Amino acid sequence: MNRETIQKAYRLALQFLSYRMRSEKEVQTYLTERDFSEETVLEVLRRLRERKYVNDEEFTKAYINTQINTTDKGPKLIQNGLREKGISNHLIEEYMTLFVEEVQLEKAMKLCKKVAGKKKNVSTIQLRKDMQTVLMRKGYEQRTIQEAIAISMEEIDEAQNESAIIVQGEKALRKYRNEPIDKQKLKIKQYLYRKGFSLDTIDRFIEERIEE
């Protein structure tokens, strides 16, 4: 191996590591993309490990803690992020225990609250669906999703349905205002049913707003 080439690769690796912690795979990819041979890259990684400049175990712990403290990601997204950085499954499994269930639930409930704040004019059925969609996209486990939604919905009573159907019902009335009365009722009923309102709630709205 060319000593000068190794030194050059080593200096580049140190510069790369100076910005933040990196996994071994990140360093390996960085050097490979700069056309260093596999032999040179492996030697640089050996030296970095020896001097504890790279350590996938410490990287994994730091990465998980950073994600917990600075993002609203669930465990699945965090695990995917670690896999992309070349972290082994056994390290991921060992250190994901840092993301305790109580903290996962707390974060999931905050997301539910955020969704509820933005979706004041939807039915409670639709609100549940929206909460589930967001939590799944953020990478939470199904058990946490169900518990977070159940607790969050306890604070949202039937009043949400009553106020939401007025907003959605008025939209439907405007949309179908030129239809014959029987067809108008049917169209409005279909529209509101698709929005997640119960038939009883829909019938009550139609009775109050169309048949009054």
C-alpha positions as a Markdown table, in Angstrom:
| # | Residue | x | y | z |
|---|---|---|---|---|
| 1 | Met | 0.0 | 0.0 | 0.0 |
| 2 | Asn | 1.1 | 3.5 | -0.8 |
| 3 | Arg | 1.8 | 5.3 | 2.5 |
| 4 | Glu | 1.2 | 8.7 | 1.0 |
| 5 | Thr | -2.1 | 7.7 | -0.4 |
| 6 | Ile | -3.2 | 6.3 | 3.0 |
| 7 | Gln | -2.2 | 9.5 | 4.7 |
| 8 | Lys | -4.1 | 11.5 | 2.2 |
| 9 | Ala | -7.2 | 9.3 | 2.7 |
| 10 | Tyr | -6.8 | 9.4 | 6.5 |
| 11 | Arg | -6.6 | 13.2 | 6.5 |
| 12 | Leu | -9.8 | 13.5 | 4.4 |
| 13 | Ala | -11.5 | 11.0 | 6.7 |
| 14 | Leu | -10.6 | 13.1 | 9.8 |
| 15 | Gln | -11.9 | 16.3 | 8.1 |
| 16 | Phe | -15.1 | 14.4 | 7.2 |
| 17 | Leu | -15.5 | 13.4 | 10.9 |
| 18 | Ser | -14.8 | 16.9 | 12.2 |
| 19 | Tyr | -18.3 | 18.1 | 11.4 |
| 20 | Arg | -20.2 | 15.4 | 13.3 |
| 21 | Met | -20.1 | 11.7 | 14.3 |
| 22 | Arg | -20.2 | 9.3 | 11.4 |
| 23 | Ser | -20.8 | 5.5 | 11.1 |
| 24 | Glu | -18.1 | 3.3 | 9.5 |
| 25 | Lys | -20.2 | 2.9 | 6.4 |
| 26 | Glu | -20.5 | 6.7 | 6.0 |
| 27 | Val | -16.7 | 7.1 | 6.1 |
| 28 | Gln | -16.2 | 4.1 | 3.8 |
| 29 | Thr | -18.7 | 5.5 | 1.3 |
| 30 | Tyr | -17.1 | 8.9 | 1.5 |
| 31 | Leu | -13.6 | 7.6 | 0.7 |
| 32 | Thr | -14.7 | 5.1 | -1.9 |
| 33 | Glu | -16.5 | 7.9 | -3.8 |
| 34 | Arg | -13.2 | 9.7 | -3.9 |
| 35 | Asp | -11.6 | 6.8 | -5.8 |
| 36 | Phe | -9.5 | 5.3 | -3.0 |
| 37 | Ser | -9.0 | 1.6 | -3.3 |
| 38 | Glu | -10.7 | -0.9 | -1.1 |
| 39 | Glu | -7.4 | -1.8 | 0.5 |
| 40 | Thr | -6.7 | 1.9 | 1.4 |
| 41 | Val | -10.2 | 2.5 | 2.7 |
| 42 | Leu | -10.0 | -0.6 | 5.0 |
| 43 | Glu | -6.6 | 0.5 | 6.4 |
| 44 | Val | -7.9 | 4.0 | 7.1 |
| 45 | Leu | -11.0 | 2.5 | 8.9 |
| 46 | Arg | -8.7 | 0.3 | 10.9 |
| 47 | Arg | -6.7 | 3.3 | 12.1 |
| 48 | Leu | -9.8 | 5.3 | 12.8 |
| 49 | Arg | -11.2 | 2.4 | 14.9 |
| 50 | Glu | -7.9 | 2.0 | 16.7 |
| 51 | Arg | -7.9 | 5.7 | 17.7 |
| 52 | Lys | -11.7 | 5.5 | 18.5 |
| 53 | Tyr | -12.5 | 8.2 | 15.9 |
| 54 | Val | -15.2 | 5.8 | 14.5 |
| 55 | Asn | -17.3 | 3.6 | 16.8 |
| 56 | Asp | -20.6 | 2.3 | 15.5 |
| 57 | Glu | -21.8 | 1.5 | 19.0 |
| 58 | Glu | -21.3 | 5.0 | 20.3 |
| 59 | Phe | -22.6 | 6.4 | 17.0 |
| 60 | Thr | -25.8 | 4.3 | 17.4 |
| 61 | Lys | -26.4 | 5.6 | 20.9 |
| 62 | Ala | -25.8 | 9.2 | 19.9 |
| 63 | Tyr | -28.0 | 9.0 | 16.8 |
| 64 | Ile | -30.9 | 7.5 | 18.7 |
| 65 | Asn | -30.7 | 10.1 | 21.5 |
| 66 | Thr | -30.5 | 12.9 | 19.0 |
| 67 | Gln | -33.6 | 11.6 | 17.1 |
| 68 | Ile | -35.5 | 11.3 | 20.3 |
| 69 | Asn | -34.6 | 14.8 | 21.6 |
| 70 | Thr | -34.9 | 16.8 | 18.3 |
| 71 | Thr | -37.5 | 15.1 | 16.1 |
| 72 | Asp | -41.0 | 13.5 | 16.3 |
| 73 | Lys | -39.9 | 10.4 | 14.5 |
| 74 | Gly | -41.1 | 7.0 | 15.6 |
| 75 | Pro | -38.9 | 3.9 | 16.2 |
| 76 | Lys | -39.4 | 2.6 | 12.6 |
| 77 | Leu | -38.0 | 5.7 | 11.0 |
| 78 | Ile | -35.1 | 5.8 | 13.4 |
| 79 | Gln | -34.3 | 2.2 | 12.7 |
| 80 | Asn | -34.4 | 2.8 | 9.0 |
| 81 | Gly | -32.1 | 5.8 | 9.4 |
| 82 | Leu | -29.6 | 3.6 | 11.2 |
| 83 | Arg | -29.7 | 0.8 | 8.6 |
| 84 | Glu | -29.1 | 3.4 | 5.9 |
| 85 | Lys | -25.9 | 4.3 | 7.7 |
| 86 | Gly | -24.8 | 0.7 | 7.8 |
| 87 | Ile | -25.5 | 0.0 | 11.5 |
| 88 | Ser | -26.0 | -3.8 | 12.2 |
| 89 | Asn | -29.3 | -5.1 | 13.3 |
| 90 | His | -27.9 | -6.4 | 16.6 |
| 91 | Leu | -26.7 | -2.8 | 17.6 |
| 92 | Ile | -30.0 | -1.3 | 16.5 |
| 93 | Glu | -32.0 | -3.8 | 18.5 |
| 94 | Glu | -29.8 | -3.3 | 21.6 |
| 95 | Tyr | -29.9 | 0.5 | 21.7 |
| 96 | Met | -33.4 | 1.1 | 20.5 |
| 97 | Thr | -34.3 | 0.3 | 24.1 |
| 98 | Leu | -33.2 | 3.9 | 24.8 |
| 99 | Phe | -36.5 | 5.0 | 23.1 |
| 100 | Val | -38.7 | 3.8 | 26.0 |
| 101 | Glu | -42.4 | 3.2 | 25.4 |
| 102 | Glu | -43.5 | 6.0 | 27.6 |
| 103 | Val | -41.6 | 8.5 | 25.5 |
| 104 | Gln | -42.9 | 7.0 | 22.3 |
| 105 | Leu | -46.5 | 7.4 | 23.6 |
| 106 | Glu | -45.9 | 11.0 | 24.7 |
| 107 | Lys | -44.5 | 11.9 | 21.3 |
| 108 | Ala | -47.3 | 10.1 | 19.5 |
| 109 | Met | -49.9 | 12.0 | 21.6 |
| 110 | Lys | -48.3 | 15.3 | 20.7 |
| 111 | Leu | -48.6 | 14.5 | 17.1 |
| 112 | Cys | -52.3 | 13.6 | 17.6 |
| 113 | Lys | -52.9 | 16.9 | 19.3 |
| 114 | Lys | -51.2 | 18.7 | 16.4 |
| 115 | Val | -53.5 | 16.9 | 13.9 |
| 116 | Ala | -56.6 | 17.7 | 16.0 |
| 117 | Gly | -55.6 | 21.4 | 16.0 |
| 118 | Lys | -55.5 | 21.4 | 12.2 |
| 119 | Lys | -58.6 | 19.3 | 11.6 |
| 120 | Lys | -61.3 | 21.0 | 13.7 |
| 121 | Asn | -63.8 | 20.8 | 10.8 |
| 122 | Val | -63.7 | 17.1 | 10.2 |
| 123 | Ser | -65.7 | 14.3 | 11.7 |
| 124 | Thr | -64.3 | 12.3 | 14.6 |
| 125 | Ile | -64.1 | 9.2 | 12.4 |
| 126 | Gln | -62.1 | 11.2 | 9.9 |
| 127 | Leu | -59.9 | 12.7 | 12.6 |
| 128 | Arg | -59.0 | 9.2 | 13.8 |
| 129 | Lys | -58.0 | 8.2 | 10.3 |
| 130 | Asp | -55.9 | 11.4 | 9.9 |
| 131 | Met | -54.1 | 10.8 | 13.2 |
| 132 | Gln | -53.4 | 7.2 | 12.2 |
| 133 | Thr | -52.0 | 8.2 | 8.8 |
| 134 | Val | -49.6 | 10.8 | 10.4 |
| 135 | Leu | -48.4 | 8.3 | 13.1 |
| 136 | Met | -47.8 | 5.6 | 10.6 |
| 137 | Arg | -45.9 | 7.9 | 8.3 |
| 138 | Lys | -43.8 | 9.0 | 11.3 |
| 139 | Gly | -42.9 | 5.4 | 12.0 |
| 140 | Tyr | -44.8 | 4.5 | 15.1 |
| 141 | Glu | -45.7 | 1.0 | 16.1 |
| 142 | Gln | -49.4 | 0.0 | 15.7 |
| 143 | Arg | -49.8 | -0.6 | 19.5 |
| 144 | Thr | -48.5 | 2.9 | 20.2 |
| 145 | Ile | -50.7 | 4.4 | 17.5 |
| 146 | Gln | -53.9 | 2.8 | 18.9 |
| 147 | Glu | -53.2 | 3.9 | 22.4 |
| 148 | Ala | -52.2 | 7.5 | 21.5 |
| 149 | Ile | -55.4 | 7.9 | 19.4 |
| 150 | Ala | -57.6 | 6.4 | 22.1 |
| 151 | Ile | -56.3 | 8.7 | 24.8 |
| 152 | Ser | -56.3 | 11.8 | 22.5 |
| 153 | Met | -59.9 | 11.2 | 21.4 |
| 154 | Glu | -61.1 | 11.1 | 25.0 |
| 155 | Glu | -60.6 | 14.9 | 25.0 |
| 156 | Ile | -62.5 | 15.4 | 21.8 |
| 157 | Asp | -66.2 | 15.0 | 22.4 |
| 158 | Glu | -69.2 | 14.9 | 20.2 |
| 159 | Ala | -69.1 | 18.6 | 19.9 |
| 160 | Gln | -66.4 | 18.3 | 17.2 |
| 161 | Asn | -68.9 | 16.3 | 15.1 |
| 162 | Glu | -71.6 | 18.8 | 15.7 |
| 163 | Ser | -69.5 | 21.8 | 14.6 |
| 164 | Ala | -67.7 | 19.9 | 11.8 |
| 165 | Ile | -70.9 | 18.8 | 10.1 |
| 166 | Ile | -72.1 | 22.4 | 9.9 |
| 167 | Val | -68.9 | 23.4 | 8.1 |
| 168 | Gln | -69.0 | 20.3 | 5.8 |
| 169 | Gly | -72.7 | 20.4 | 5.4 |
| 170 | Glu | -72.7 | 24.0 | 4.2 |
| 171 | Lys | -70.1 | 23.1 | 1.6 |
| 172 | Ala | -72.4 | 20.3 | 0.4 |
| 173 | Leu | -75.4 | 22.6 | 0.3 |
| 174 | Arg | -73.5 | 25.1 | -1.8 |
| 175 | Lys | -72.2 | 22.3 | -4.1 |
| 176 | Tyr | -75.6 | 20.8 | -4.7 |
| 177 | Arg | -77.8 | 23.9 | -4.3 |
| 178 | Asn | -79.2 | 23.7 | -7.9 |
| 179 | Glu | -80.2 | 20.0 | -7.7 |
| 180 | Pro | -83.9 | 19.0 | -7.2 |
| 181 | Ile | -84.7 | 18.6 | -3.5 |
| 182 | Asp | -84.7 | 14.8 | -3.5 |
| 183 | Lys | -81.5 | 14.5 | -5.4 |
| 184 | Gln | -80.0 | 17.3 | -3.3 |
| 185 | Lys | -80.7 | 15.3 | -0.1 |
| 186 | Leu | -79.2 | 12.2 | -1.5 |
| 187 | Lys | -76.1 | 13.9 | -2.8 |
| 188 | Ile | -75.6 | 15.7 | 0.5 |
| 189 | Lys | -76.0 | 12.5 | 2.5 |
| 190 | Gln | -73.5 | 10.7 | 0.3 |
| 191 | Tyr | -71.0 | 13.6 | 0.6 |
| 192 | Leu | -71.2 | 13.7 | 4.4 |
| 193 | Tyr | -71.1 | 10.0 | 4.7 |
| 194 | Arg | -67.8 | 9.9 | 2.8 |
| 195 | Lys | -66.5 | 12.5 | 5.2 |
| 196 | Gly | -67.0 | 10.1 | 8.1 |
| 197 | Phe | -70.3 | 11.3 | 9.7 |
| 198 | Ser | -72.8 | 8.9 | 11.1 |
| 199 | Leu | -76.2 | 8.5 | 9.3 |
| 200 | Asp | -78.0 | 9.8 | 12.4 |
| 201 | Thr | -75.9 | 13.0 | 12.5 |
| 202 | Ile | -76.4 | 13.5 | 8.7 |
| 203 | Asp | -80.2 | 13.0 | 8.9 |
| 204 | Arg | -80.3 | 15.5 | 11.7 |
| 205 | Phe | -78.4 | 18.0 | 9.7 |
| 206 | Ile | -80.6 | 17.5 | 6.6 |
| 207 | Glu | -83.8 | 17.8 | 8.7 |
| 208 | Glu | -82.6 | 21.0 | 10.3 |
| 209 | Arg | -81.1 | 22.7 | 7.2 |
| 210 | Ile | -83.2 | 21.4 | 4.3 |
| 211 | Glu | -86.5 | 20.4 | 5.7 |
| 212 | Glu | -86.9 | 23.3 | 8.1 |
